[in-house]
Amino acid sequence: MHISLTPELESRIKAKVESGLYNNASEVVREALRFMETHEEWIYEIKLARLREQLQAGMSQLQQGQGRAVESRNDLDNLFASIRDQDR
């Protein structure tokens, strides 16, 4: 596999190798990819935690009688329209 890097990225990789932390450019790229995967996993976990918090807040509101009954397609359309209107 051949990849193209900007001069800045190439310079950064060379600097990492020259620092002695890595033996070659491949090690730098592998470490960067591992870091990227870890970062993506963290973002996923953060989003999942926020979703769970929002779900719990919604469930609490429903238990307190703060929900809205949606019994038809028209009710659902009206609900979405009111949400869109709030965003404007």
PDB file of N, CA, C and O in Angstrom:
ATOM      1  N   MET A   1       0.853  -1.174   0.000  1.00  0.00           N
ATOM      2  CA  MET A   1       0.000   0.000   0.000  1.00  0.00           C
ATOM      3  C   MET A   1       0.898   1.236   0.000  1.00  0.00           C
ATOM      4  O   MET A   1       1.869   1.325   0.751  1.00  0.00           O
ATOM      5  N   HIS A   2       0.553   2.154  -0.839  1.00  0.00           N
ATOM      6  CA  HIS A   2       1.280   3.419  -0.894  1.00  0.00           C
ATOM      7  C   HIS A   2       0.312   4.527  -0.534  1.00  0.00           C
ATOM      8  O   HIS A   2      -0.835   4.541  -0.982  1.00  0.00           O
ATOM      9  N   ILE A   3       0.785   5.454   0.278  1.00  0.00           N
ATOM     10  CA  ILE A   3      -0.059   6.578   0.666  1.00  0.00           C
ATOM     11  C   ILE A   3       0.685   7.875   0.398  1.00  0.00           C
ATOM     12  O   ILE A   3       1.915   7.906   0.364  1.00  0.00           O
ATOM     13  N   SER A   4      -0.067   8.933   0.211  1.00  0.00           N
ATOM     14  CA  SER A   4       0.513  10.257   0.019  1.00  0.00           C
ATOM     15  C   SER A   4       0.255  11.079   1.263  1.00  0.00           C
ATOM     16  O   SER A   4      -0.853  11.090   1.800  1.00  0.00           O
ATOM     17  N   LEU A   5       1.281  11.763   1.712  1.00  0.00           N
ATOM     18  CA  LEU A   5       1.166  12.614   2.892  1.00  0.00           C
ATOM     19  C   LEU A   5       1.543  14.037   2.526  1.00  0.00           C
ATOM     20  O   LEU A   5       2.335  14.276   1.615  1.00  0.00           O
ATOM     21  N   THR A   6       0.964  14.963   3.248  1.00  0.00           N
ATOM     22  CA  THR A   6       1.384  16.350   3.083  1.00  0.00           C
ATOM     23  C   THR A   6       2.804  16.479   3.644  1.00  0.00           C
ATOM     24  O   THR A   6       3.216  15.664   4.469  1.00  0.00           O
ATOM     25  N   PRO A   7       3.540  17.476   3.211  1.00  0.00           N
ATOM     26  CA  PRO A   7       4.888  17.666   3.762  1.00  0.00           C
ATOM     27  C   PRO A   7       4.877  17.820   5.290  1.00  0.00           C
ATOM     28  O   PRO A   7       5.787  17.351   5.973  1.00  0.00           O
ATOM     29  N   GLU A   8       3.857  18.471   5.809  1.00  0.00           N
ATOM     30  CA  GLU A   8       3.764  18.650   7.261  1.00  0.00           C
ATOM     31  C   GLU A   8       3.611  17.306   7.974  1.00  0.00           C
ATOM     32  O   GLU A   8       4.294  17.048   8.965  1.00  0.00           O
ATOM     33  N   LEU A   9       2.717  16.450   7.474  1.00  0.00           N
ATOM     34  CA  LEU A   9       2.529  15.140   8.101  1.00  0.00           C
ATOM     35  C   LEU A   9       3.788  14.287   7.985  1.00  0.00           C
ATOM     36  O   LEU A   9       4.169  13.596   8.929  1.00  0.00           O
ATOM     37  N   GLU A  10       4.418  14.340   6.839  1.00  0.00           N
ATOM     38  CA  GLU A  10       5.653  13.582   6.657  1.00  0.00           C
ATOM     39  C   GLU A  10       6.720  14.058   7.642  1.00  0.00           C
ATOM     40  O   GLU A  10       7.447  13.250   8.221  1.00  0.00           O
ATOM     41  N   SER A  11       6.803  15.348   7.822  1.00  0.00           N
ATOM     42  CA  SER A  11       7.760  15.919   8.768  1.00  0.00           C
ATOM     43  C   SER A  11       7.459  15.483  10.200  1.00  0.00           C
ATOM     44  O   SER A  11       8.371  15.181  10.970  1.00  0.00           O
ATOM     45  N   ARG A  12       6.189  15.452  10.546  1.00  0.00           N
ATOM     46  CA  ARG A  12       5.802  15.040  11.898  1.00  0.00           C
ATOM     47  C   ARG A  12       6.149  13.578  12.140  1.00  0.00           C
ATOM     48  O   ARG A  12       6.606  13.218  13.225  1.00  0.00           O
ATOM     49  N   ILE A  13       5.936  12.737  11.139  1.00  0.00           N
ATOM     50  CA  ILE A  13       6.275  11.318  11.273  1.00  0.00           C
ATOM     51  C   ILE A  13       7.786  11.156  11.423  1.00  0.00           C
ATOM     52  O   ILE A  13       8.252  10.402  12.277  1.00  0.00           O
ATOM     53  N   LYS A  14       8.544  11.862  10.595  1.00  0.00           N
ATOM     54  CA  LYS A  14      10.006  11.785  10.692  1.00  0.00           C
ATOM     55  C   LYS A  14      10.481  12.238  12.069  1.00  0.00           C
ATOM     56  O   LYS A  14      11.396  11.645  12.641  1.00  0.00           O
ATOM     57  N   ALA A  15       9.862  13.281  12.595  1.00  0.00           N
ATOM     58  CA  ALA A  15      10.251  13.783  13.917  1.00  0.00           C
ATOM     59  C   ALA A  15       9.991  12.739  15.000  1.00  0.00           C
ATOM     60  O   ALA A  15      10.789  12.595  15.925  1.00  0.00           O
ATOM     61  N   LYS A  16       8.892  12.019  14.891  1.00  0.00           N
ATOM     62  CA  LYS A  16       8.591  10.961  15.868  1.00  0.00           C
ATOM     63  C   LYS A  16       9.639   9.854  15.804  1.00  0.00           C
ATOM     64  O   LYS A  16      10.092   9.362  16.838  1.00  0.00           O
ATOM     65  N   VAL A  17      10.022   9.464  14.595  1.00  0.00           N
ATOM     66  CA  VAL A  17      11.040   8.422  14.440  1.00  0.00           C
ATOM     67  C   VAL A  17      12.381   8.926  14.982  1.00  0.00           C
ATOM     68  O   VAL A  17      13.071   8.207  15.705  1.00  0.00           O
ATOM     69  N   GLU A  18      12.748  10.162  14.632  1.00  0.00           N
ATOM     70  CA  GLU A  18      14.019  10.734  15.081  1.00  0.00           C
ATOM     71  C   GLU A  18      14.072  10.913  16.595  1.00  0.00           C
ATOM     72  O   GLU A  18      15.153  10.930  17.184  1.00  0.00           O
ATOM     73  N   SER A  19      12.906  11.047  17.224  1.00  0.00           N
ATOM     74  CA  SER A  19      12.883  11.207  18.684  1.00  0.00           C
ATOM     75  C   SER A  19      13.270   9.917  19.398  1.00  0.00           C
ATOM     76  O   SER A  19      13.595   9.933  20.586  1.00  0.00           O
ATOM     77  N   GLY A  20      13.234   8.807  18.678  1.00  0.00           N
ATOM     78  CA  GLY A  20      13.567   7.525  19.269  1.00  0.00           C
ATOM     79  C   GLY A  20      12.374   6.784  19.847  1.00  0.00           C
ATOM     80  O   GLY A  20      12.509   5.650  20.307  1.00  0.00           O
ATOM     81  N   LEU A  21      11.203   7.417  19.826  1.00  0.00           N
ATOM     82  CA  LEU A  21      10.006   6.759  20.352  1.00  0.00           C
ATOM     83  C   LEU A  21       9.535   5.627  19.441  1.00  0.00           C
ATOM     84  O   LEU A  21       8.898   4.676  19.895  1.00  0.00           O
ATOM     85  N   TYR A  22       9.850   5.739  18.164  1.00  0.00           N
ATOM     86  CA  TYR A  22       9.425   4.746  17.178  1.00  0.00           C
ATOM     87  C   TYR A  22      10.630   4.352  16.336  1.00  0.00           C
ATOM     88  O   TYR A  22      11.537   5.155  16.118  1.00  0.00           O
ATOM     89  N   ASN A  23      10.631   3.118  15.867  1.00  0.00           N
ATOM     90  CA  ASN A  23      11.740   2.632  15.043  1.00  0.00           C
ATOM     91  C   ASN A  23      11.615   3.033  13.580  1.00  0.00           C
ATOM     92  O   ASN A  23      12.616   3.162  12.875  1.00  0.00           O
ATOM     93  N   ASN A  24      10.378   3.230  13.126  1.00  0.00           N
ATOM     94  CA  ASN A  24      10.177   3.572  11.720  1.00  0.00           C
ATOM     95  C   ASN A  24       8.808   4.229  11.538  1.00  0.00           C
ATOM     96  O   ASN A  24       8.003   4.306  12.467  1.00  0.00           O
ATOM     97  N   ALA A  25       8.574   4.697  10.317  1.00  0.00           N
ATOM     98  CA  ALA A  25       7.327   5.407  10.011  1.00  0.00           C
ATOM     99  C   ALA A  25       6.112   4.505  10.166  1.00  0.00           C
ATOM    100  O   ALA A  25       5.046   4.970  10.570  1.00  0.00           O
ATOM    101  N   SER A  26       6.255   3.226   9.853  1.00  0.00           N
ATOM    102  CA  SER A  26       5.126   2.299   9.979  1.00  0.00           C
ATOM    103  C   SER A  26       4.633   2.216  11.417  1.00  0.00           C
ATOM    104  O   SER A  26       3.428   2.156  11.663  1.00  0.00           O
ATOM    105  N   GLU A  27       5.565   2.212  12.368  1.00  0.00           N
ATOM    106  CA  GLU A  27       5.160   2.176  13.777  1.00  0.00           C
ATOM    107  C   GLU A  27       4.372   3.425  14.154  1.00  0.00           C
ATOM    108  O   GLU A  27       3.397   3.347  14.902  1.00  0.00           O
ATOM    109  N   VAL A  28       4.791   4.561  13.643  1.00  0.00           N
ATOM    110  CA  VAL A  28       4.083   5.818  13.926  1.00  0.00           C
ATOM    111  C   VAL A  28       2.662   5.743  13.380  1.00  0.00           C
ATOM    112  O   VAL A  28       1.707   6.099  14.072  1.00  0.00           O
ATOM    113  N   VAL A  29       2.522   5.284  12.146  1.00  0.00           N
ATOM    114  CA  VAL A  29       1.203   5.197  11.518  1.00  0.00           C
ATOM    115  C   VAL A  29       0.326   4.186  12.250  1.00  0.00           C
ATOM    116  O   VAL A  29      -0.854   4.450  12.483  1.00  0.00           O
ATOM    117  N   ARG A  30       0.888   3.030  12.616  1.00  0.00           N
ATOM    118  CA  ARG A  30       0.104   2.033  13.361  1.00  0.00           C
ATOM    119  C   ARG A  30      -0.391   2.601  14.688  1.00  0.00           C
ATOM    120  O   ARG A  30      -1.549   2.413  15.061  1.00  0.00           O
ATOM    121  N   GLU A  31       0.496   3.297  15.395  1.00  0.00           N
ATOM    122  CA  GLU A  31       0.106   3.893  16.679  1.00  0.00           C
ATOM    123  C   GLU A  31      -0.981   4.948  16.474  1.00  0.00           C
ATOM    124  O   GLU A  31      -1.923   5.034  17.262  1.00  0.00           O
ATOM    125  N   ALA A  32      -0.852   5.740  15.426  1.00  0.00           N
ATOM    126  CA  ALA A  32      -1.863   6.761  15.137  1.00  0.00           C
ATOM    127  C   ALA A  32      -3.214   6.116  14.834  1.00  0.00           C
ATOM    128  O   ALA A  32      -4.252   6.615  15.268  1.00  0.00           O
ATOM    129  N   LEU A  33      -3.204   5.017  14.095  1.00  0.00           N
ATOM    130  CA  LEU A  33      -4.456   4.320  13.782  1.00  0.00           C
ATOM    131  C   LEU A  33      -5.071   3.699  15.030  1.00  0.00           C
ATOM    132  O   LEU A  33      -6.290   3.717  15.195  1.00  0.00           O
ATOM    133  N   ARG A  34      -4.229   3.146  15.915  1.00  0.00           N
ATOM    134  CA  ARG A  34      -4.754   2.606  17.177  1.00  0.00           C
ATOM    135  C   ARG A  34      -5.385   3.717  18.010  1.00  0.00           C
ATOM    136  O   ARG A  34      -6.454   3.541  18.593  1.00  0.00           O
ATOM    137  N   PHE A  35      -4.705   4.866  18.057  1.00  0.00           N
ATOM    138  CA  PHE A  35      -5.250   6.000  18.791  1.00  0.00           C
ATOM    139  C   PHE A  35      -6.582   6.442  18.191  1.00  0.00           C
ATOM    140  O   PHE A  35      -7.520   6.756  18.923  1.00  0.00           O
ATOM    141  N   MET A  36      -6.665   6.466  16.864  1.00  0.00           N
ATOM    142  CA  MET A  36      -7.901   6.863  16.193  1.00  0.00           C
ATOM    143  C   MET A  36      -9.033   5.905  16.551  1.00  0.00           C
ATOM    144  O   MET A  36     -10.154   6.343  16.809  1.00  0.00           O
ATOM    145  N   GLU A  37      -8.752   4.603  16.569  1.00  0.00           N
ATOM    146  CA  GLU A  37      -9.777   3.628  16.945  1.00  0.00           C
ATOM    147  C   GLU A  37     -10.240   3.837  18.377  1.00  0.00           C
ATOM    148  O   GLU A  37     -11.437   3.798  18.662  1.00  0.00           O
ATOM    149  N   THR A  38      -9.291   4.059  19.276  1.00  0.00           N
ATOM    150  CA  THR A  38      -9.632   4.300  20.679  1.00  0.00           C
ATOM    151  C   THR A  38     -10.481   5.557  20.802  1.00  0.00           C
ATOM    152  O   THR A  38     -11.464   5.579  21.543  1.00  0.00           O
ATOM    153  N   HIS A  39     -10.105   6.590  20.083  1.00  0.00           N
ATOM    154  CA  HIS A  39     -10.855   7.849  20.108  1.00  0.00           C
ATOM    155  C   HIS A  39     -12.281   7.630  19.619  1.00  0.00           C
ATOM    156  O   HIS A  39     -13.228   8.138  20.220  1.00  0.00           O
ATOM    157  N   GLU A  40     -12.440   6.879  18.534  1.00  0.00           N
ATOM    158  CA  GLU A  40     -13.776   6.592  18.003  1.00  0.00           C
ATOM    159  C   GLU A  40     -14.604   5.802  19.008  1.00  0.00           C
ATOM    160  O   GLU A  40     -15.805   6.036  19.140  1.00  0.00           O
ATOM    161  N   GLU A  41     -13.969   4.865  19.720  1.00  0.00           N
ATOM    162  CA  GLU A  41     -14.682   4.099  20.749  1.00  0.00           C
ATOM    163  C   GLU A  41     -15.131   5.007  21.886  1.00  0.00           C
ATOM    164  O   GLU A  41     -16.245   4.868  22.392  1.00  0.00           O
ATOM    165  N   TRP A  42     -14.265   5.938  22.287  1.00  0.00           N
ATOM    166  CA  TRP A  42     -14.636   6.883  23.353  1.00  0.00           C
ATOM    167  C   TRP A  42     -15.826   7.729  22.928  1.00  0.00           C
ATOM    168  O   TRP A  42     -16.768   7.923  23.696  1.00  0.00           O
ATOM    169  N   ILE A  43     -15.775   8.228  21.704  1.00  0.00           N
ATOM    170  CA  ILE A  43     -16.875   9.054  21.191  1.00  0.00           C
ATOM    171  C   ILE A  43     -18.166   8.247  21.192  1.00  0.00           C
ATOM    172  O   ILE A  43     -19.208   8.760  21.598  1.00  0.00           O
ATOM    173  N   TYR A  44     -18.119   6.999  20.748  1.00  0.00           N
ATOM    174  CA  TYR A  44     -19.294   6.132  20.748  1.00  0.00           C
ATOM    175  C   TYR A  44     -19.839   5.974  22.165  1.00  0.00           C
ATOM    176  O   TYR A  44     -21.046   6.089  22.382  1.00  0.00           O
ATOM    177  N   GLU A  45     -18.956   5.711  23.130  1.00  0.00           N
ATOM    178  CA  GLU A  45     -19.385   5.524  24.520  1.00  0.00           C
ATOM    179  C   GLU A  45     -19.992   6.802  25.089  1.00  0.00           C
ATOM    180  O   GLU A  45     -20.977   6.745  25.825  1.00  0.00           O
ATOM    181  N   ILE A  46     -19.414   7.949  24.757  1.00  0.00           N
ATOM    182  CA  ILE A  46     -19.953   9.233  25.226  1.00  0.00           C
ATOM    183  C   ILE A  46     -21.345   9.458  24.645  1.00  0.00           C
ATOM    184  O   ILE A  46     -22.263   9.852  25.365  1.00  0.00           O
ATOM    185  N   LYS A  47     -21.504   9.210  23.350  1.00  0.00           N
ATOM    186  CA  LYS A  47     -22.813   9.379  22.713  1.00  0.00           C
ATOM    187  C   LYS A  47     -23.835   8.422  23.308  1.00  0.00           C
ATOM    188  O   LYS A  47     -24.986   8.800  23.531  1.00  0.00           O
ATOM    189  N   LEU A  48     -23.424   7.189  23.566  1.00  0.00           N
ATOM    190  CA  LEU A  48     -24.321   6.203  24.156  1.00  0.00           C
ATOM    191  C   LEU A  48     -24.737   6.627  25.564  1.00  0.00           C
ATOM    192  O   LEU A  48     -25.902   6.482  25.933  1.00  0.00           O
ATOM    193  N   ALA A  49     -23.805   7.146  26.345  1.00  0.00           N
ATOM    194  CA  ALA A  49     -24.124   7.612  27.698  1.00  0.00           C
ATOM    195  C   ALA A  49     -25.105   8.779  27.648  1.00  0.00           C
ATOM    196  O   ALA A  49     -26.041   8.835  28.446  1.00  0.00           O
ATOM    197  N   ARG A  50     -24.901   9.712  26.717  1.00  0.00           N
ATOM    198  CA  ARG A  50     -25.824  10.849  26.578  1.00  0.00           C
ATOM    199  C   ARG A  50     -27.211  10.371  26.171  1.00  0.00           C
ATOM    200  O   ARG A  50     -28.217  10.861  26.684  1.00  0.00           O
ATOM    201  N   LEU A  51     -27.261   9.424  25.258  1.00  0.00           N
ATOM    202  CA  LEU A  51     -28.547   8.881  24.830  1.00  0.00           C
ATOM    203  C   LEU A  51     -29.271   8.233  26.002  1.00  0.00           C
ATOM    204  O   LEU A  51     -30.479   8.408  26.165  1.00  0.00           O
ATOM    205  N   ARG A  52     -28.534   7.486  26.815  1.00  0.00           N
ATOM    206  CA  ARG A  52     -29.144   6.853  27.990  1.00  0.00           C
ATOM    207  C   ARG A  52     -29.660   7.901  28.975  1.00  0.00           C
ATOM    208  O   ARG A  52     -30.734   7.736  29.553  1.00  0.00           O
ATOM    209  N   GLU A  53     -28.890   8.985  29.167  1.00  0.00           N
ATOM    210  CA  GLU A  53     -29.338  10.065  30.051  1.00  0.00           C
ATOM    211  C   GLU A  53     -30.626  10.694  29.527  1.00  0.00           C
ATOM    212  O   GLU A  53     -31.560  10.945  30.288  1.00  0.00           O
ATOM    213  N   GLN A  54     -30.663  10.947  28.221  1.00  0.00           N
ATOM    214  CA  GLN A  54     -31.851  11.551  27.626  1.00  0.00           C
ATOM    215  C   GLN A  54     -33.043  10.612  27.715  1.00  0.00           C
ATOM    216  O   GLN A  54     -34.166  11.052  27.960  1.00  0.00           O
ATOM    217  N   LEU A  55     -32.806   9.334  27.520  1.00  0.00           N
ATOM    218  CA  LEU A  55     -33.877   8.348  27.632  1.00  0.00           C
ATOM    219  C   LEU A  55     -34.417   8.314  29.054  1.00  0.00           C
ATOM    220  O   LEU A  55     -35.630   8.268  29.260  1.00  0.00           O
ATOM    221  N   GLN A  56     -33.521   8.338  30.034  1.00  0.00           N
ATOM    222  CA  GLN A  56     -33.950   8.331  31.429  1.00  0.00           C
ATOM    223  C   GLN A  56     -34.743   9.596  31.761  1.00  0.00           C
ATOM    224  O   GLN A  56     -35.754   9.531  32.460  1.00  0.00           O
ATOM    225  N   ALA A  57     -34.288  10.740  31.264  1.00  0.00           N
ATOM    226  CA  ALA A  57     -35.017  11.988  31.496  1.00  0.00           C
ATOM    227  C   ALA A  57     -36.406  11.911  30.873  1.00  0.00           C
ATOM    228  O   ALA A  57     -37.386  12.342  31.480  1.00  0.00           O
ATOM    229  N   GLY A  58     -36.490  11.365  29.668  1.00  0.00           N
ATOM    230  CA  GLY A  58     -37.788  11.217  29.014  1.00  0.00           C
ATOM    231  C   GLY A  58     -38.705  10.273  29.767  1.00  0.00           C
ATOM    232  O   GLY A  58     -39.900  10.538  29.905  1.00  0.00           O
ATOM    233  N   MET A  59     -38.152   9.175  30.253  1.00  0.00           N
ATOM    234  CA  MET A  59     -38.959   8.226  31.028  1.00  0.00           C
ATOM    235  C   MET A  59     -39.471   8.881  32.311  1.00  0.00           C
ATOM    236  O   MET A  59     -40.618   8.668  32.705  1.00  0.00           O
ATOM    237  N   SER A  60     -38.631   9.669  32.953  1.00  0.00           N
ATOM    238  CA  SER A  60     -39.051  10.373  34.172  1.00  0.00           C
ATOM    239  C   SER A  60     -40.184  11.346  33.870  1.00  0.00           C
ATOM    240  O   SER A  60     -41.144  11.447  34.634  1.00  0.00           O
ATOM    241  N   GLN A  61     -40.068  12.060  32.759  1.00  0.00           N
ATOM    242  CA  GLN A  61     -41.122  12.995  32.376  1.00  0.00           C
ATOM    243  C   GLN A  61     -42.426  12.259  32.121  1.00  0.00           C
ATOM    244  O   GLN A  61     -43.492  12.717  32.534  1.00  0.00           O
ATOM    245  N   LEU A  62     -42.348  11.129  31.449  1.00  0.00           N
ATOM    246  CA  LEU A  62     -43.563  10.353  31.191  1.00  0.00           C
ATOM    247  C   LEU A  62     -44.195   9.875  32.492  1.00  0.00           C
ATOM    248  O   LEU A  62     -45.417   9.911  32.638  1.00  0.00           O
ATOM    249  N   GLN A  63     -43.374   9.430  33.431  1.00  0.00           N
ATOM    250  CA  GLN A  63     -43.888   8.956  34.712  1.00  0.00           C
ATOM    251  C   GLN A  63     -44.544  10.083  35.508  1.00  0.00           C
ATOM    252  O   GLN A  63     -45.407   9.832  36.348  1.00  0.00           O
ATOM    253  N   GLN A  64     -44.137  11.318  35.246  1.00  0.00           N
ATOM    254  CA  GLN A  64     -44.719  12.473  35.929  1.00  0.00           C
ATOM    255  C   GLN A  64     -45.899  13.053  35.153  1.00  0.00           C
ATOM    256  O   GLN A  64     -46.420  14.110  35.509  1.00  0.00           O
ATOM    257  N   GLY A  65     -46.313  12.371  34.108  1.00  0.00           N
ATOM    258  CA  GLY A  65     -47.468  12.815  33.338  1.00  0.00           C
ATOM    259  C   GLY A  65     -47.183  13.955  32.383  1.00  0.00           C
ATOM    260  O   GLY A  65     -48.102  14.658  31.964  1.00  0.00           O
ATOM    261  N   GLN A  66     -45.922  14.147  32.034  1.00  0.00           N
ATOM    262  CA  GLN A  66     -45.557  15.259  31.156  1.00  0.00           C
ATOM    263  C   GLN A  66     -45.473  14.853  29.684  1.00  0.00           C
ATOM    264  O   GLN A  66     -44.976  15.619  28.858  1.00  0.00           O
ATOM    265  N   GLY A  67     -45.950  13.667  29.358  1.00  0.00           N
ATOM    266  CA  GLY A  67     -45.878  13.191  27.983  1.00  0.00           C
ATOM    267  C   GLY A  67     -47.057  13.655  27.147  1.00  0.00           C
ATOM    268  O   GLY A  67     -48.019  14.225  27.661  1.00  0.00           O
ATOM    269  N   ARG A  68     -46.963  13.400  25.846  1.00  0.00           N
ATOM    270  CA  ARG A  68     -48.055  13.695  24.926  1.00  0.00           C
ATOM    271  C   ARG A  68     -48.493  12.399  24.272  1.00  0.00           C
ATOM    272  O   ARG A  68     -47.666  11.595  23.841  1.00  0.00           O
ATOM    273  N   ALA A  69     -49.787  12.205  24.202  1.00  0.00           N
ATOM    274  CA  ALA A  69     -50.324  11.012  23.545  1.00  0.00           C
ATOM    275  C   ALA A  69     -50.291  11.216  22.034  1.00  0.00           C
ATOM    276  O   ALA A  69     -50.735  12.247  21.529  1.00  0.00           O
ATOM    277  N   VAL A  70     -49.771  10.247  21.330  1.00  0.00           N
ATOM    278  CA  VAL A  70     -49.751  10.257  19.874  1.00  0.00           C
ATOM    279  C   VAL A  70     -50.521   9.021  19.439  1.00  0.00           C
ATOM    280  O   VAL A  70     -50.043   7.893  19.553  1.00  0.00           O
ATOM    281  N   GLU A  71     -51.725   9.265  18.938  1.00  0.00           N
ATOM    282  CA  GLU A  71     -52.608   8.150  18.609  1.00  0.00           C
ATOM    283  C   GLU A  71     -52.860   7.991  17.121  1.00  0.00           C
ATOM    284  O   GLU A  71     -53.501   7.031  16.694  1.00  0.00           O
ATOM    285  N   SER A  72     -52.355   8.934  16.328  1.00  0.00           N
ATOM    286  CA  SER A  72     -52.589   8.834  14.888  1.00  0.00           C
ATOM    287  C   SER A  72     -51.415   9.454  14.136  1.00  0.00           C
ATOM    288  O   SER A  72     -50.554  10.117  14.715  1.00  0.00           O
ATOM    289  N   ARG A  73     -51.412   9.219  12.856  1.00  0.00           N
ATOM    290  CA  ARG A  73     -50.381   9.808  11.996  1.00  0.00           C
ATOM    291  C   ARG A  73     -50.471  11.329  12.043  1.00  0.00           C
ATOM    292  O   ARG A  73     -49.448  12.013  12.036  1.00  0.00           O
ATOM    293  N   ASN A  74     -51.679  11.855  12.092  1.00  0.00           N
ATOM    294  CA  ASN A  74     -51.890  13.294  12.155  1.00  0.00           C
ATOM    295  C   ASN A  74     -51.298  13.865  13.448  1.00  0.00           C
ATOM    296  O   ASN A  74     -50.658  14.916  13.433  1.00  0.00           O
ATOM    297  N   ASP A  75     -51.520  13.160  14.570  1.00  0.00           N
ATOM    298  CA  ASP A  75     -50.932  13.598  15.843  1.00  0.00           C
ATOM    299  C   ASP A  75     -49.404  13.650  15.739  1.00  0.00           C
ATOM    300  O   ASP A  75     -48.769  14.585  16.227  1.00  0.00           O
ATOM    301  N   LEU A  76     -48.833  12.638  15.101  1.00  0.00           N
ATOM    302  CA  LEU A  76     -47.381  12.579  14.953  1.00  0.00           C
ATOM    303  C   LEU A  76     -46.879  13.713  14.066  1.00  0.00           C
ATOM    304  O   LEU A  76     -45.870  14.346  14.377  1.00  0.00           O
ATOM    305  N   ASP A  77     -47.576  13.971  12.964  1.00  0.00           N
ATOM    306  CA  ASP A  77     -47.205  15.080  12.081  1.00  0.00           C
ATOM    307  C   ASP A  77     -47.263  16.409  12.821  1.00  0.00           C
ATOM    308  O   ASP A  77     -46.379  17.251  12.664  1.00  0.00           O
ATOM    309  N   ASN A  78     -48.303  16.597  13.629  1.00  0.00           N
ATOM    310  CA  ASN A  78     -48.436  17.831  14.407  1.00  0.00           C
ATOM    311  C   ASN A  78     -47.312  17.967  15.432  1.00  0.00           C
ATOM    312  O   ASN A  78     -46.792  19.062  15.648  1.00  0.00           O
ATOM    313  N   LEU A  79     -46.939  16.857  16.061  1.00  0.00           N
ATOM    314  CA  LEU A  79     -45.848  16.883  17.029  1.00  0.00           C
ATOM    315  C   LEU A  79     -44.548  17.300  16.353  1.00  0.00           C
ATOM    316  O   LEU A  79     -43.834  18.167  16.858  1.00  0.00           O
ATOM    317  N   PHE A  80     -44.241  16.687  15.216  1.00  0.00           N
ATOM    318  CA  PHE A  80     -43.017  17.040  14.498  1.00  0.00           C
ATOM    319  C   PHE A  80     -43.050  18.494  14.025  1.00  0.00           C
ATOM    320  O   PHE A  80     -42.023  19.173  14.050  1.00  0.00           O
ATOM    321  N   ALA A  81     -44.195  18.968  13.602  1.00  0.00           N
ATOM    322  CA  ALA A  81     -44.321  20.361  13.167  1.00  0.00           C
ATOM    323  C   ALA A  81     -44.051  21.310  14.326  1.00  0.00           C
ATOM    324  O   ALA A  81     -43.386  22.331  14.150  1.00  0.00           O
ATOM    325  N   SER A  82     -44.561  20.982  15.506  1.00  0.00           N
ATOM    326  CA  SER A  82     -44.328  21.855  16.661  1.00  0.00           C
ATOM    327  C   SER A  82     -42.854  21.851  17.062  1.00  0.00           C
ATOM    328  O   SER A  82     -42.328  22.872  17.507  1.00  0.00           O
ATOM    329  N   ILE A  83     -42.193  20.714  16.908  1.00  0.00           N
ATOM    330  CA  ILE A  83     -40.756  20.647  17.209  1.00  0.00           C
ATOM    331  C   ILE A  83     -39.972  21.494  16.213  1.00  0.00           C
ATOM    332  O   ILE A  83     -39.057  22.221  16.600  1.00  0.00           O
ATOM    333  N   ARG A  84     -40.326  21.402  14.926  1.00  0.00           N
ATOM    334  CA  ARG A  84     -39.657  22.224  13.909  1.00  0.00           C
ATOM    335  C   ARG A  84     -39.872  23.701  14.186  1.00  0.00           C
ATOM    336  O   ARG A  84     -38.950  24.501  14.029  1.00  0.00           O
ATOM    337  N   ASP A  85     -41.082  24.074  14.598  1.00  0.00           N
ATOM    338  CA  ASP A  85     -41.379  25.474  14.883  1.00  0.00           C
ATOM    339  C   ASP A  85     -40.552  25.993  16.051  1.00  0.00           C
ATOM    340  O   ASP A  85     -40.175  27.165  16.065  1.00  0.00           O
ATOM    341  N   GLN A  86     -40.265  25.142  17.032  1.00  0.00           N
ATOM    342  CA  GLN A  86     -39.453  25.549  18.183  1.00  0.00           C
ATOM    343  C   GLN A  86     -38.015  25.842  17.771  1.00  0.00           C
ATOM    344  O   GLN A  86     -37.350  26.682  18.376  1.00  0.00           O
ATOM    345  N   ASP A  87     -37.540  25.151  16.746  1.00  0.00           N
ATOM    346  CA  ASP A  87     -36.162  25.326  16.291  1.00  0.00           C
ATOM    347  C   ASP A  87     -35.968  26.603  15.483  1.00  0.00           C
ATOM    348  O   ASP A  87     -34.829  27.005  15.241  1.00  0.00           O
ATOM    349  N   ARG A  88     -37.023  27.234  15.072  1.00  0.00           N
ATOM    350  CA  ARG A  88     -36.905  28.443  14.225  1.00  0.00           C
ATOM    351  C   ARG A  88     -36.783  29.683  15.046  1.00  0.00           C
ATOM    352  O   ARG A  88     -36.676  30.779  14.495  1.00  0.00           O
TER     353      ARG A  88
END
